[in-house]
Amino acid sequence: MAADEKAQAKTEQAKGKVKETAGRAVGNERLTAEGRADQVQGDARQAKEKVKDVFKD
């Protein structure tokens, strides 16, 4: 399960970066904000997994 969560976090971060870049390219502030939000969500998921790894050992 942890590997799935880590992969999902990386996917969210990448998807967010693409959305943010696309939003900036076309001048769409909403898309840019959605991209940043996706990145933050991915960062949070990744942080949660790192904490779980620390307590797992």
PyMOL Python script that loads the backbone (N, CA, C, O; Angstrom):
from pymol import cmd

cmd.read_pdbstr("""\
ATOM      1  N   MET A   1       0.821  -1.198   0.000  1.00  0.00           N
ATOM      2  CA  MET A   1       0.000   0.000   0.000  1.00  0.00           C
ATOM      3  C   MET A   1       0.861   1.257   0.000  1.00  0.00           C
ATOM      4  O   MET A   1       0.538   2.222  -0.691  1.00  0.00           O
ATOM      5  N   ALA A   2       1.924   1.261   0.743  1.00  0.00           N
ATOM      6  CA  ALA A   2       2.761   2.457   0.845  1.00  0.00           C
ATOM      7  C   ALA A   2       3.350   2.826  -0.511  1.00  0.00           C
ATOM      8  O   ALA A   2       3.442   4.007  -0.848  1.00  0.00           O
ATOM      9  N   ALA A   3       3.746   1.832  -1.283  1.00  0.00           N
ATOM     10  CA  ALA A   3       4.304   2.117  -2.603  1.00  0.00           C
ATOM     11  C   ALA A   3       3.248   2.775  -3.497  1.00  0.00           C
ATOM     12  O   ALA A   3       3.560   3.679  -4.272  1.00  0.00           O
ATOM     13  N   ASP A   4       2.003   2.316  -3.383  1.00  0.00           N
ATOM     14  CA  ASP A   4       0.917   2.924  -4.159  1.00  0.00           C
ATOM     15  C   ASP A   4       0.710   4.378  -3.764  1.00  0.00           C
ATOM     16  O   ASP A   4       0.520   5.242  -4.620  1.00  0.00           O
ATOM     17  N   GLU A   5       0.748   4.640  -2.471  1.00  0.00           N
ATOM     18  CA  GLU A   5       0.549   6.006  -1.977  1.00  0.00           C
ATOM     19  C   GLU A   5       1.689   6.919  -2.430  1.00  0.00           C
ATOM     20  O   GLU A   5       1.462   8.066  -2.816  1.00  0.00           O
ATOM     21  N   LYS A   6       2.904   6.402  -2.380  1.00  0.00           N
ATOM     22  CA  LYS A   6       4.064   7.195  -2.811  1.00  0.00           C
ATOM     23  C   LYS A   6       3.971   7.493  -4.308  1.00  0.00           C
ATOM     24  O   LYS A   6       4.256   8.610  -4.740  1.00  0.00           O
ATOM     25  N   ALA A   7       3.583   6.518  -5.077  1.00  0.00           N
ATOM     26  CA  ALA A   7       3.435   6.715  -6.514  1.00  0.00           C
ATOM     27  C   ALA A   7       2.322   7.714  -6.808  1.00  0.00           C
ATOM     28  O   ALA A   7       2.447   8.550  -7.703  1.00  0.00           O
ATOM     29  N   GLN A   8       1.242   7.621  -6.057  1.00  0.00           N
ATOM     30  CA  GLN A   8       0.134   8.548  -6.250  1.00  0.00           C
ATOM     31  C   GLN A   8       0.562   9.974  -5.900  1.00  0.00           C
ATOM     32  O   GLN A   8       0.148  10.929  -6.558  1.00  0.00           O
ATOM     33  N   ALA A   9       1.383  10.113  -4.874  1.00  0.00           N
ATOM     34  CA  ALA A   9       1.877  11.435  -4.487  1.00  0.00           C
ATOM     35  C   ALA A   9       2.720  12.031  -5.610  1.00  0.00           C
ATOM     36  O   ALA A   9       2.567  13.205  -5.949  1.00  0.00           O
ATOM     37  N   LYS A  10       3.597  11.234  -6.180  1.00  0.00           N
ATOM     38  CA  LYS A  10       4.442  11.714  -7.284  1.00  0.00           C
ATOM     39  C   LYS A  10       3.586  12.079  -8.496  1.00  0.00           C
ATOM     40  O   LYS A  10       3.854  13.068  -9.178  1.00  0.00           O
ATOM     41  N   THR A  11       2.563  11.280  -8.757  1.00  0.00           N
ATOM     42  CA  THR A  11       1.663  11.551  -9.880  1.00  0.00           C
ATOM     43  C   THR A  11       0.927  12.870  -9.675  1.00  0.00           C
ATOM     44  O   THR A  11       0.809  13.673 -10.600  1.00  0.00           O
ATOM     45  N   GLU A  12       0.431  13.091  -8.456  1.00  0.00           N
ATOM     46  CA  GLU A  12      -0.274  14.349  -8.159  1.00  0.00           C
ATOM     47  C   GLU A  12       0.651  15.542  -8.319  1.00  0.00           C
ATOM     48  O   GLU A  12       0.252  16.580  -8.847  1.00  0.00           O
ATOM     49  N   GLN A  13       1.883  15.392  -7.864  1.00  0.00           N
ATOM     50  CA  GLN A  13       2.851  16.483  -7.987  1.00  0.00           C
ATOM     51  C   GLN A  13       3.130  16.792  -9.449  1.00  0.00           C
ATOM     52  O   GLN A  13       3.159  17.957  -9.844  1.00  0.00           O
ATOM     53  N   ALA A  14       3.337  15.756 -10.254  1.00  0.00           N
ATOM     54  CA  ALA A  14       3.626  15.950 -11.677  1.00  0.00           C
ATOM     55  C   ALA A  14       2.431  16.549 -12.404  1.00  0.00           C
ATOM     56  O   ALA A  14       2.576  17.469 -13.209  1.00  0.00           O
ATOM     57  N   LYS A  15       1.243  16.015 -12.109  1.00  0.00           N
ATOM     58  CA  LYS A  15       0.018  16.520 -12.739  1.00  0.00           C
ATOM     59  C   LYS A  15      -0.182  17.995 -12.386  1.00  0.00           C
ATOM     60  O   LYS A  15      -0.564  18.804 -13.231  1.00  0.00           O
ATOM     61  N   GLY A  16       0.081  18.321 -11.132  1.00  0.00           N
ATOM     62  CA  GLY A  16      -0.057  19.702 -10.684  1.00  0.00           C
ATOM     63  C   GLY A  16       0.910  20.629 -11.390  1.00  0.00           C
ATOM     64  O   GLY A  16       0.552  21.746 -11.765  1.00  0.00           O
ATOM     65  N   LYS A  17       2.131  20.167 -11.571  1.00  0.00           N
ATOM     66  CA  LYS A  17       3.137  20.981 -12.253  1.00  0.00           C
ATOM     67  C   LYS A  17       2.728  21.242 -13.698  1.00  0.00           C
ATOM     68  O   LYS A  17       2.887  22.354 -14.200  1.00  0.00           O
ATOM     69  N   VAL A  18       2.208  20.225 -14.358  1.00  0.00           N
ATOM     70  CA  VAL A  18       1.754  20.374 -15.742  1.00  0.00           C
ATOM     71  C   VAL A  18       0.595  21.362 -15.817  1.00  0.00           C
ATOM     72  O   VAL A  18       0.572  22.237 -16.683  1.00  0.00           O
ATOM     73  N   LYS A  19      -0.371  21.220 -14.904  1.00  0.00           N
ATOM     74  CA  LYS A  19      -1.522  22.134 -14.887  1.00  0.00           C
ATOM     75  C   LYS A  19      -1.077  23.573 -14.629  1.00  0.00           C
ATOM     76  O   LYS A  19      -1.544  24.504 -15.285  1.00  0.00           O
ATOM     77  N   GLU A  20      -0.173  23.742 -13.669  1.00  0.00           N
ATOM     78  CA  GLU A  20       0.296  25.081 -13.339  1.00  0.00           C
ATOM     79  C   GLU A  20       1.011  25.708 -14.536  1.00  0.00           C
ATOM     80  O   GLU A  20       0.776  26.872 -14.860  1.00  0.00           O
ATOM     81  N   THR A  21       1.871  24.949 -15.184  1.00  0.00           N
ATOM     82  CA  THR A  21       2.607  25.449 -16.344  1.00  0.00           C
ATOM     83  C   THR A  21       1.660  25.786 -17.491  1.00  0.00           C
ATOM     84  O   THR A  21       1.806  26.823 -18.138  1.00  0.00           O
ATOM     85  N   ALA A  22       0.700  24.918 -17.738  1.00  0.00           N
ATOM     86  CA  ALA A  22      -0.268  25.167 -18.806  1.00  0.00           C
ATOM     87  C   ALA A  22      -1.110  26.403 -18.487  1.00  0.00           C
ATOM     88  O   ALA A  22      -1.380  27.221 -19.367  1.00  0.00           O
ATOM     89  N   GLY A  23      -1.514  26.530 -17.246  1.00  0.00           N
ATOM     90  CA  GLY A  23      -2.306  27.690 -16.835  1.00  0.00           C
ATOM     91  C   GLY A  23      -1.550  28.988 -17.030  1.00  0.00           C
ATOM     92  O   GLY A  23      -2.113  29.980 -17.493  1.00  0.00           O
ATOM     93  N   ARG A  24      -0.279  28.980 -16.678  1.00  0.00           N
ATOM     94  CA  ARG A  24       0.538  30.186 -16.885  1.00  0.00           C
ATOM     95  C   ARG A  24       0.723  30.485 -18.362  1.00  0.00           C
ATOM     96  O   ARG A  24       0.713  31.646 -18.772  1.00  0.00           O
ATOM     97  N   ALA A  25       0.892  29.436 -19.165  1.00  0.00           N
ATOM     98  CA  ALA A  25       1.135  29.622 -20.599  1.00  0.00           C
ATOM     99  C   ALA A  25      -0.056  30.278 -21.291  1.00  0.00           C
ATOM    100  O   ALA A  25       0.117  31.104 -22.187  1.00  0.00           O
ATOM    101  N   VAL A  26      -1.255  29.908 -20.874  1.00  0.00           N
ATOM    102  CA  VAL A  26      -2.449  30.453 -21.529  1.00  0.00           C
ATOM    103  C   VAL A  26      -3.084  31.592 -20.737  1.00  0.00           C
ATOM    104  O   VAL A  26      -4.082  32.173 -21.163  1.00  0.00           O
ATOM    105  N   GLY A  27      -2.501  31.905 -19.585  1.00  0.00           N
ATOM    106  CA  GLY A  27      -3.029  33.004 -18.781  1.00  0.00           C
ATOM    107  C   GLY A  27      -4.279  32.657 -17.998  1.00  0.00           C
ATOM    108  O   GLY A  27      -5.072  33.540 -17.672  1.00  0.00           O
ATOM    109  N   ASN A  28      -4.464  31.384 -17.694  1.00  0.00           N
ATOM    110  CA  ASN A  28      -5.641  30.926 -16.962  1.00  0.00           C
ATOM    111  C   ASN A  28      -5.286  30.803 -15.480  1.00  0.00           C
ATOM    112  O   ASN A  28      -4.622  29.849 -15.076  1.00  0.00           O
ATOM    113  N   GLU A  29      -5.721  31.751 -14.686  1.00  0.00           N
ATOM    114  CA  GLU A  29      -5.374  31.761 -13.263  1.00  0.00           C
ATOM    115  C   GLU A  29      -5.998  30.578 -12.509  1.00  0.00           C
ATOM    116  O   GLU A  29      -5.391  30.040 -11.583  1.00  0.00           O
ATOM    117  N   ARG A  30      -7.190  30.185 -12.903  1.00  0.00           N
ATOM    118  CA  ARG A  30      -7.855  29.073 -12.228  1.00  0.00           C
ATOM    119  C   ARG A  30      -7.075  27.773 -12.422  1.00  0.00           C
ATOM    120  O   ARG A  30      -6.893  27.011 -11.472  1.00  0.00           O
ATOM    121  N   LEU A  31      -6.621  27.522 -13.633  1.00  0.00           N
ATOM    122  CA  LEU A  31      -5.848  26.324 -13.924  1.00  0.00           C
ATOM    123  C   LEU A  31      -4.507  26.352 -13.187  1.00  0.00           C
ATOM    124  O   LEU A  31      -4.037  25.325 -12.696  1.00  0.00           O
ATOM    125  N   THR A  32      -3.907  27.521 -13.117  1.00  0.00           N
ATOM    126  CA  THR A  32      -2.653  27.677 -12.385  1.00  0.00           C
ATOM    127  C   THR A  32      -2.865  27.352 -10.904  1.00  0.00           C
ATOM    128  O   THR A  32      -2.050  26.657 -10.297  1.00  0.00           O
ATOM    129  N   ALA A  33      -3.948  27.850 -10.332  1.00  0.00           N
ATOM    130  CA  ALA A  33      -4.254  27.595  -8.923  1.00  0.00           C
ATOM    131  C   ALA A  33      -4.556  26.115  -8.681  1.00  0.00           C
ATOM    132  O   ALA A  33      -4.134  25.555  -7.669  1.00  0.00           O
ATOM    133  N   GLU A  34      -5.276  25.487  -9.595  1.00  0.00           N
ATOM    134  CA  GLU A  34      -5.562  24.059  -9.469  1.00  0.00           C
ATOM    135  C   GLU A  34      -4.266  23.255  -9.496  1.00  0.00           C
ATOM    136  O   GLU A  34      -4.106  22.288  -8.751  1.00  0.00           O
ATOM    137  N   GLY A  35      -3.362  23.659 -10.347  1.00  0.00           N
ATOM    138  CA  GLY A  35      -2.076  22.978 -10.436  1.00  0.00           C
ATOM    139  C   GLY A  35      -1.298  23.089  -9.142  1.00  0.00           C
ATOM    140  O   GLY A  35      -0.721  22.108  -8.672  1.00  0.00           O
ATOM    141  N   ARG A  36      -1.281  24.283  -8.562  1.00  0.00           N
ATOM    142  CA  ARG A  36      -0.591  24.468  -7.284  1.00  0.00           C
ATOM    143  C   ARG A  36      -1.255  23.625  -6.192  1.00  0.00           C
ATOM    144  O   ARG A  36      -0.573  23.037  -5.352  1.00  0.00           O
ATOM    145  N   ALA A  37      -2.576  23.570  -6.210  1.00  0.00           N
ATOM    146  CA  ALA A  37      -3.312  22.778  -5.209  1.00  0.00           C
ATOM    147  C   ALA A  37      -2.986  21.290  -5.349  1.00  0.00           C
ATOM    148  O   ALA A  37      -2.807  20.600  -4.346  1.00  0.00           O
ATOM    149  N   ASP A  38      -2.909  20.800  -6.571  1.00  0.00           N
ATOM    150  CA  ASP A  38      -2.550  19.396  -6.791  1.00  0.00           C
ATOM    151  C   ASP A  38      -1.145  19.102  -6.264  1.00  0.00           C
ATOM    152  O   ASP A  38      -0.901  18.051  -5.672  1.00  0.00           O
ATOM    153  N   GLN A  39      -0.233  20.039  -6.485  1.00  0.00           N
ATOM    154  CA  GLN A  39       1.126  19.856  -6.003  1.00  0.00           C
ATOM    155  C   GLN A  39       1.167  19.808  -4.473  1.00  0.00           C
ATOM    156  O   GLN A  39       1.871  18.984  -3.889  1.00  0.00           O
ATOM    157  N   VAL A  40       0.416  20.686  -3.842  1.00  0.00           N
ATOM    158  CA  VAL A  40       0.369  20.719  -2.378  1.00  0.00           C
ATOM    159  C   VAL A  40      -0.225  19.416  -1.849  1.00  0.00           C
ATOM    160  O   VAL A  40       0.258  18.863  -0.861  1.00  0.00           O
ATOM    161  N   GLN A  41      -1.255  18.938  -2.499  1.00  0.00           N
ATOM    162  CA  GLN A  41      -1.871  17.676  -2.084  1.00  0.00           C
ATOM    163  C   GLN A  41      -0.869  16.526  -2.218  1.00  0.00           C
ATOM    164  O   GLN A  41      -0.792  15.665  -1.342  1.00  0.00           O
ATOM    165  N   GLY A  42      -0.115  16.513  -3.296  1.00  0.00           N
ATOM    166  CA  GLY A  42       0.914  15.491  -3.479  1.00  0.00           C
ATOM    167  C   GLY A  42       2.010  15.607  -2.438  1.00  0.00           C
ATOM    168  O   GLY A  42       2.495  14.598  -1.926  1.00  0.00           O
ATOM    169  N   ASP A  43       2.403  16.835  -2.124  1.00  0.00           N
ATOM    170  CA  ASP A  43       3.421  17.054  -1.096  1.00  0.00           C
ATOM    171  C   ASP A  43       2.941  16.541   0.260  1.00  0.00           C
ATOM    172  O   ASP A  43       3.698  15.908   0.997  1.00  0.00           O
ATOM    173  N   ALA A  44       1.695  16.817   0.578  1.00  0.00           N
ATOM    174  CA  ALA A  44       1.133  16.372   1.862  1.00  0.00           C
ATOM    175  C   ALA A  44       1.077  14.853   1.934  1.00  0.00           C
ATOM    176  O   ALA A  44       1.400  14.261   2.964  1.00  0.00           O
ATOM    177  N   ARG A  45       0.671  14.231   0.845  1.00  0.00           N
ATOM    178  CA  ARG A  45       0.599  12.764   0.816  1.00  0.00           C
ATOM    179  C   ARG A  45       2.008  12.168   0.983  1.00  0.00           C
ATOM    180  O   ARG A  45       2.196  11.179   1.691  1.00  0.00           O
ATOM    181  N   GLN A  46       2.985  12.789   0.320  1.00  0.00           N
ATOM    182  CA  GLN A  46       4.352  12.305   0.423  1.00  0.00           C
ATOM    183  C   GLN A  46       4.881  12.462   1.853  1.00  0.00           C
ATOM    184  O   GLN A  46       5.550  11.569   2.373  1.00  0.00           O
ATOM    185  N   ALA A  47       4.583  13.586   2.473  1.00  0.00           N
ATOM    186  CA  ALA A  47       5.015  13.816   3.856  1.00  0.00           C
ATOM    187  C   ALA A  47       4.388  12.786   4.795  1.00  0.00           C
ATOM    188  O   ALA A  47       5.050  12.273   5.697  1.00  0.00           O
ATOM    189  N   LYS A  48       3.111  12.490   4.577  1.00  0.00           N
ATOM    190  CA  LYS A  48       2.419  11.496   5.399  1.00  0.00           C
ATOM    191  C   LYS A  48       3.099  10.138   5.273  1.00  0.00           C
ATOM    192  O   LYS A  48       3.284   9.442   6.271  1.00  0.00           O
ATOM    193  N   GLU A  49       3.469   9.762   4.063  1.00  0.00           N
ATOM    194  CA  GLU A  49       4.126   8.485   3.845  1.00  0.00           C
ATOM    195  C   GLU A  49       5.505   8.439   4.494  1.00  0.00           C
ATOM    196  O   GLU A  49       5.915   7.402   5.014  1.00  0.00           O
ATOM    197  N   LYS A  50       6.218   9.558   4.465  1.00  0.00           N
ATOM    198  CA  LYS A  50       7.533   9.600   5.111  1.00  0.00           C
ATOM    199  C   LYS A  50       7.399   9.417   6.623  1.00  0.00           C
ATOM    200  O   LYS A  50       8.208   8.727   7.243  1.00  0.00           O
ATOM    201  N   VAL A  51       6.386  10.031   7.206  1.00  0.00           N
ATOM    202  CA  VAL A  51       6.151   9.868   8.641  1.00  0.00           C
ATOM    203  C   VAL A  51       5.798   8.422   8.958  1.00  0.00           C
ATOM    204  O   VAL A  51       6.275   7.863   9.945  1.00  0.00           O
ATOM    205  N   LYS A  52       4.979   7.830   8.139  1.00  0.00           N
ATOM    206  CA  LYS A  52       4.618   6.423   8.348  1.00  0.00           C
ATOM    207  C   LYS A  52       5.853   5.535   8.264  1.00  0.00           C
ATOM    208  O   LYS A  52       5.984   4.582   9.033  1.00  0.00           O
ATOM    209  N   ASP A  53       6.764   5.840   7.332  1.00  0.00           N
ATOM    210  CA  ASP A  53       7.995   5.057   7.196  1.00  0.00           C
ATOM    211  C   ASP A  53       8.864   5.170   8.441  1.00  0.00           C
ATOM    212  O   ASP A  53       9.475   4.189   8.865  1.00  0.00           O
ATOM    213  N   VAL A  54       8.921   6.357   9.025  1.00  0.00           N
ATOM    214  CA  VAL A  54       9.730   6.566  10.229  1.00  0.00           C
ATOM    215  C   VAL A  54       9.209   5.709  11.366  1.00  0.00           C
ATOM    216  O   VAL A  54       9.997   5.087  12.078  1.00  0.00           O
ATOM    217  N   PHE A  55       7.903   5.664  11.552  1.00  0.00           N
ATOM    218  CA  PHE A  55       7.326   4.918  12.654  1.00  0.00           C
ATOM    219  C   PHE A  55       7.212   3.422  12.373  1.00  0.00           C
ATOM    220  O   PHE A  55       6.975   2.631  13.285  1.00  0.00           O
ATOM    221  N   LYS A  56       7.380   3.042  11.118  1.00  0.00           N
ATOM    222  CA  LYS A  56       7.294   1.643  10.737  1.00  0.00           C
ATOM    223  C   LYS A  56       8.499   0.865  11.263  1.00  0.00           C
ATOM    224  O   LYS A  56       8.368  -0.295  11.653  1.00  0.00           O
ATOM    225  N   ASP A  57       9.668   1.500  11.274  1.00  0.00           N
ATOM    226  CA  ASP A  57      10.909   0.823  11.697  1.00  0.00           C
ATOM    227  C   ASP A  57      11.018   0.660  13.156  1.00  0.00           C
ATOM    228  O   ASP A  57      12.006   0.110  13.643  1.00  0.00           O
TER     229      ASP A  57
END
""", "prot")
cmd.dss("prot")
cmd.show_as("cartoon", "prot")
cmd.util.cbc("prot")
cmd.orient("prot")
